[in-house]
Amino acid sequence: MKIVDIEDRTRWDNFVSTRTEANFLQSWDFYEFHRSRGNEVVRRAVVDDDNSIIAAYAGVVERAKRGKYLAIAGGPILDWKASRVVREVFDDIKKKGQELGCVFVRVRPQLELSKKSLDLMKKLGLKKAPMYLSVEYAGILDLNKTEEEILAGASQGFRRKLRKAMRAEIEISAETSDESIRNFCTLEKKHAERQKYVAFSTDFLTKQFEAFRKNNEVIIYIAKKDNEILAMNFMIFYGPEASYHYGVSSELGTKYSAAPLLHMEAMREARKRNCIRYNLWGIVDPDDKEHRFYGVSEFKRSFGCDELKYTPAHDLVLRPLAYKKTLLVETMRKKIRHV
């Protein structure tokens, strides 16, 4: 058993995409996106005597004023019951972080939250991070269920909105054109102004779209009425999971309840691609009514989704004195942003 850099996309994705817990956060193309923005990336794998991959992790070096760090979202991908492999991987993560001159390494594993998972993080020398790294609490729909079964489990409000949208004769299209991502960026800025959040830059969204488009892993779903865009969903399909990555709408789109139609169409595509789950991504606790994502969380719950809590982000501290600044800045930032 040894740990090596992986330079071959097919080899990487042939391992990661077949793991049932995996999603695009550890895909090859997600790190091509990071690289396209000038960031250094790491792709490491444990290989056995036959040179077959048995564990892997990908990370991106993030440069912040408070210090450089290595971020590993949705990884490492491994058998958590194989204690020797787990230890070897985290030893390697520590080594790579040190080689890259990082203050710390932040890990948010694809590991369901439990006392056992938290004890494991502690045993590995990690401490709970002051800020999240990717989604830690998600709404999941089981795509082994039929469309009829999913609708039966949805709320009456969701089904009512769906019927309303269907009566409105809204046109749904699935696109991967340059025009579709330009329109998405335009609508996202307007949506952000209305909902009072900071929009992603056009460069960020476009490069992410282009990275996943190369290998047919992204679709933008568009709802239109009378040739006017009402709502758009940015969907990523990778391995066992279809991910509702971003969604935006106009005021008219909210009026016509266009969003449910987009999701139903995306689920149909996901089944064609043999995805086993539909990840609605971030939700917050149902009693956390002051959280800025409370409203969208209630919309996602209306699908009748299961709720999955991942083990939260943990930090492997490499330079304790420098890390104190991160701890202070991020603790304050979390309070200010209400996240």
DARA-V717548 format. One record per pair of residues at least 24 apart in sequence whose ideal C-beta (glycine too) atoms are under 8 Angstrom apart, sorted by sequence separation. I is the first residue (numbers start at 0). GAP is how many residues later the second one is. D is the distance in Angstrom with one decimal. If there is no record, write none. Layout:
((I GAP D) (I GAP D))
This chain:
((38 24 7.8) (53 24 7.5) (54 24 7.2) (107 24 7.3) (180 24 6.6) (181 24 8.0) (211 24 5.7) (227 24 6.7) (228 24 7.7) (241 24 6.4) (282 24 6.7) (53 25 7.7) (107 25 4.1) (180 25 5.5) (183 25 7.9) (208 25 7.3) (241 25 7.2) (279 25 5.8) (33 26 4.3) (69 26 6.8) (106 26 7.5) (107 26 5.4) (229 26 5.9) (232 26 7.5) (30 27 5.2) (54 27 7.8) (69 27 4.8) (105 27 5.1) (224 27 7.5) (230 27 4.2) (241 27 7.4) (29 28 7.5) (41 28 6.9) (68 28 7.8) (107 28 6.7) (180 28 4.5) (229 28 4.1) (230 28 5.2) (241 28 3.6) (30 29 6.5) (180 29 7.9) (204 29 7.7) (232 29 4.5) (14 30 7.2) (25 30 7.2) (27 30 7.9) (54 30 5.2) (69 30 6.1) (222 30 6.5) (231 30 7.5) (232 30 7.0) (11 31 6.3) (25 31 7.3) (53 31 6.6) (75 31 7.6) (79 31 6.1) (224 31 6.4) (230 31 6.0) (234 31 4.9) (241 31 7.4) (25 32 5.3) (45 32 7.4) (56 32 6.4) (67 32 7.2) (69 32 4.9) (74 32 7.3) (236 32 7.2) (11 33 7.4) (67 33 6.1) (68 33 5.0) (71 33 6.7) (75 33 6.7) (76 33 6.8) (224 33 7.7) (232 33 6.3) (236 33 6.4) (241 33 4.6) (54 34 5.6) (58 34 7.8) (67 34 5.2) (68 34 5.6) (69 34 7.8) (70 34 7.9) (71 34 7.0) (73 34 6.7) (74 34 6.6) (85 34 7.7) (89 34 5.0) (234 34 7.7) (239 34 8.0) (240 34 5.8) (243 34 7.2) (66 35 7.6) (67 35 6.3) (68 35 5.0) (69 35 4.5) (70 35 5.1) (71 35 4.7) (72 35 5.4) (73 35 7.6) (74 35 6.9) (89 35 7.7) (222 35 3.9) (239 35 5.9) (240 35 7.5) (241 35 7.4) (243 35 6.5) (6 36 7.8) (56 36 6.6) (66 36 3.5) (68 36 6.6) (69 36 7.2) (71 36 7.3) (73 36 5.3) (183 36 5.7) (222 36 7.5) (236 36 5.3) (238 36 7.8) (239 36 4.7) (240 36 5.4) (241 36 4.9) (242 36 4.8) (243 36 5.2) (244 36 7.1) (4 37 7.9) (5 37 4.8) (58 37 7.6) (65 37 7.6) (66 37 7.6) (68 37 5.9) (86 37 7.6) (175 37 5.4) (239 37 6.5) (240 37 7.7) (241 37 6.9) (243 37 5.7) (4 38 6.4) (5 38 7.1) (14 38 4.2) (85 38 7.4) (222 38 5.9) (236 38 6.4) (240 38 5.4) (242 38 6.7) (4 39 6.2) (5 39 4.9) (45 39 6.0) (60 39 5.7) (180 39 6.6) (182 39 7.4) (222 39 5.6) (3 40 7.1) (15 40 6.2) (79 40 7.3) (175 40 7.9) (179 40 4.4) (221 40 7.9) (258 40 7.6) (262 40 7.4) (2 41 5.7) (3 41 6.2) (11 41 7.8) (14 41 5.9) (60 41 7.0) (204 41 7.7) (220 41 4.4) (2 42 6.9) (10 42 6.9) (45 42 6.4) (175 42 6.6) (179 42 6.7) (186 42 6.2) (2 43 5.3) (3 43 6.0) (45 43 6.3) (175 43 6.1) (1 44 7.4) (2 44 7.7) (11 44 7.0) (174 44 7.1) (175 44 6.9) (220 44 5.8) (0 45 6.1) (1 45 6.0) (173 45 4.9) (174 45 5.3) (186 45 5.8) (220 45 5.7) (291 45 7.7) (0 46 7.2) (11 46 8.0) (58 46 7.4) (173 46 7.5) (174 46 7.9) (182 46 6.2) (199 46 7.8) (291 46 5.4) (292 46 7.8) (0 47 5.8) (5 47 7.5) (25 47 7.8) (173 47 5.6) (174 47 6.1) (218 47 7.3) (290 47 6.2) (291 47 7.2) (0 48 7.5) (24 48 4.6) (25 48 5.0) (43 48 6.1) (172 48 7.3) (173 48 7.8) (183 48 5.1) (289 48 6.7) (290 48 7.4) (24 49 2.8) (25 49 4.7) (171 49 6.6) (172 49 4.9) (182 49 7.0) (5 50 7.1) (23 50 7.9) (24 50 7.0) (171 50 7.1) (183 50 6.3) (218 50 6.7) (22 51 6.1) (25 51 5.5) (171 51 5.7) (172 51 7.2) (21 52 7.2) (43 52 6.8) (170 52 7.3) (171 52 8.0) (179 52 7.9) (0 53 7.6) (169 53 5.2) (170 53 4.7) (41 54 5.7) (169 54 6.9) (170 54 7.0) (21 55 5.6) (169 55 5.2) (20 56 7.3) (168 56 7.2) (167 57 6.3) (190 57 4.1) (193 57 7.0) (18 58 5.3) (41 58 7.7) (164 58 7.8) (187 58 7.2) (189 58 7.9) (190 58 6.4) (190 59 7.6) (39 60 7.1) (72 60 5.3) (73 60 6.2) (169 60 6.6) (187 60 4.7) (189 60 6.9) (15 61 5.6) (71 61 8.0) (72 61 4.1) (186 61 4.8) (14 62 7.5) (70 62 5.9) (183 62 7.8) (186 62 7.6) (186 63 6.6) (183 64 6.8) (0 84 7.5) (25 84 7.8) (2 85 6.6) (24 85 7.8) (2 86 7.4) (169 86 6.3) (0 87 7.0) (22 87 7.5) (21 88 6.5) (167 88 4.9) (169 88 5.5) (2 89 4.8) (20 89 4.3) (171 89 5.5) (20 90 7.9) (167 90 8.0) (171 90 6.6) (164 91 5.9) (169 91 5.9) (173 91 6.8) (163 92 7.1) (164 92 4.8) (163 93 4.9) (164 93 5.6) (171 93 5.1) (161 95 7.4) (164 95 6.0) (165 95 7.2) (173 95 6.8) (196 95 7.4) (160 96 3.8) (164 96 4.8) (160 98 7.9) (161 98 4.4) (142 99 7.4) (160 99 5.3) (161 99 6.9) (157 102 6.3) (161 102 7.1) (24 109 6.0) (146 117 7.0) (149 117 7.3) (146 120 7.0) (146 121 7.4) (142 124 6.6) (140 126 7.3) (142 127 5.8) (142 128 5.7) (142 132 5.6) (143 132 6.2) (142 133 5.6) (141 134 7.5) (142 134 5.7) (141 135 6.2) (142 135 5.6) (140 136 6.5) (139 137 5.4) (140 137 4.1) (139 138 7.2) (139 139 5.8) (140 139 6.9) (138 140 7.6) (139 140 7.1) (137 141 5.8) (138 141 3.8) (137 142 6.8) (138 142 7.3) (137 143 5.6) (137 144 6.4) (138 144 4.9) (157 144 4.0) (136 145 6.6) (137 145 6.5) (156 145 5.5) (157 145 6.1) (134 146 5.1) (135 146 8.0) (136 146 5.6) (154 146 7.6) (157 146 7.6) (134 147 4.5) (136 147 6.6) (154 147 4.3) (136 148 7.6) (153 148 6.3) (154 148 7.9) (153 149 5.4) (154 149 6.7) (152 150 8.0) (153 150 4.5) (152 151 3.5) (149 153 7.3) (149 154 6.9) (138 158 7.7) (138 161 4.3) (138 162 6.5) (140 162 6.1) (140 163 7.7) (138 164 6.8) (140 164 5.1) (141 164 6.9) (139 165 5.7) (140 165 7.4) (36 166 7.5) (138 166 3.7) (139 166 4.8) (36 167 7.4) (138 167 7.4) (139 167 7.4) (138 168 6.2) (139 168 5.1) (137 169 7.5) (138 169 7.8) (36 170 6.0) (136 170 7.1) (137 170 5.0) (35 171 4.8) (136 171 7.4) (136 172 5.2) (137 172 7.2) (135 173 6.8) (136 173 7.4) (32 174 5.7) (35 174 7.5) (135 174 5.2) (32 175 4.9) (35 175 6.3) (134 175 7.3) (135 176 4.9) (32 177 7.9) (135 177 7.0) (32 178 3.7) (31 179 4.8) (32 179 7.4) (133 179 7.9) (131 180 6.8) (132 180 3.9) (29 181 7.1) (131 181 5.4) (28 182 4.7) (29 182 7.8) (31 182 7.9) (130 182 7.0) (28 183 5.3) (128 183 7.0) (127 184 6.2) (128 184 3.9) (28 185 6.7) (127 185 7.5) (128 185 5.8) (28 186 6.0) (127 186 5.7) (128 186 4.7) (126 187 6.3) (127 187 7.7) (23 188 7.4) (28 188 6.2) (125 188 3.8) (126 188 5.6) (125 189 6.2) (26 190 7.3) (120 190 6.6) (125 190 5.2) (126 190 6.8) (124 191 6.4) (123 192 7.7) (23 193 7.1) (117 193 6.8) (120 193 4.7) (116 194 4.3) (111 196 6.7) (112 196 4.1) (129 196 7.3) (111 197 6.9) (112 197 6.1) (113 197 7.7) (129 197 5.7) (111 198 6.6) (112 198 5.1) (110 199 6.6) (111 199 7.1) (112 199 7.1) (130 199 4.4) (109 200 6.8) (110 200 4.5) (129 200 4.0) (108 201 7.1) (128 201 7.7) (129 201 4.8) (107 202 6.6) (108 202 5.5) (130 202 6.9) (107 203 7.4) (130 203 5.8) (107 204 6.9) (129 204 6.3) (107 205 4.3) (106 206 6.8) (107 206 7.6) (105 207 5.5) (106 207 5.6) (131 207 7.1) (105 208 7.4) (106 208 7.7) (130 208 7.9) (105 209 5.3) (106 209 6.8) (104 210 7.0) (105 210 7.9) (26 211 5.0) (103 211 4.7) (104 211 4.3) (23 212 4.8) (26 212 7.6) (103 212 6.2) (103 213 5.0) (104 213 6.9) (23 214 4.1) (102 214 7.8) (103 214 5.5) (22 215 5.9) (23 215 8.0) (102 215 6.2) (103 215 7.3) (21 216 7.6) (22 216 6.8) (101 216 5.8) (102 216 4.8) (21 217 5.2) (22 217 7.7) (23 217 7.5) (101 217 7.9) (21 218 6.9) (22 218 4.2) (21 219 7.4) (23 219 5.9) (96 219 6.8) (102 219 4.5) (103 219 5.4) (18 220 7.1) (19 220 5.4) (22 220 5.8) (97 220 5.7) (102 220 5.5) (16 221 6.3) (17 221 6.8) (18 221 7.8) (23 221 8.0) (96 221 5.3) (16 222 3.5) (93 222 5.9) (103 222 6.8) (15 223 6.8) (16 223 7.7) (92 223 6.6) (102 223 6.5) (93 224 7.1) (12 226 8.0) (89 226 7.4) (66 252 7.5) (66 255 5.1) (19 256 7.2) (22 256 6.4) (65 256 8.0) (66 256 7.4) (68 257 7.6) (66 258 6.7) (65 259 4.7) (66 259 6.1) (65 260 4.9) (63 262 7.8) (65 263 5.2) (65 264 8.0))
